[in-house]
Amino acid sequence: MQSYKRRHRRIELVKIMIVITAVLLLVVLIDMKMRPSVETMTAYQARLYAIQTINDAVAKELDAEKVTYDSMVKLSTSADGMVTAVETDMLALNRLKVGITNSVAQELKKLETADLKVPMGTLFGGQMFTGRGPLMGFRILHVGYVQSEIINQFDSAGINQTRHQIMLRISININALIPGYSADTEVTTNMCIAETIIVGTVPDAFTKVTGDNGSTISKLNDYRADNALE
């Protein structure tokens, strides 16, 4: 009788172990399937929060410093009023860069203690689940340093017109933490802090090169002033 009870207990114990193993295996399989999607969406949500934080910090700093193009750039002109040189005030630009970098770093620290919430369905991806389900809290940790760079960018804005933009590039590494998951991502954003259009002399005529399959000579279209008057 006792041997029967022992054998019955062993059988029950084996059944329990099989059920526990099956449940654990199912949890592992589900986690393996969901983890890439959850980590990707978590990183995406973290980037949204980080970019919004950076934009707000930069806007506040620019407003506080009353930044204008003329306050950072001096245009030298000739006697006839044509622009001959563009001189940037590097001291003012570096001071602005340091102020913005510190402001961004301070705002990012607030995210580490902020009560950030996102619907669980959003993390799983798919239009059907986006914005649905219970809210899941997560934190954003700032990893490393805030890297910033001032870039002077010149683009054509028309015939003998050049657009000068002073761009600020900010790069950070962040880590998004939610229960059971962690996602690292890099955020890089470019912001224009000042710009102007430098106007030169408009020529009396110009030539346009088309992209057809003809010869080089046939690609040249001569838009001469005398033709425009005919």
Helices and strands as residue ranges (DSSP letters): H 2-65, H 69-72, E 73-77, E 83-88, H 90-113, E 116-119, H 120-124, E 135-158, E 161-178, E 181-199, E 206-209, H 216-219, E 220-223, H 225-229
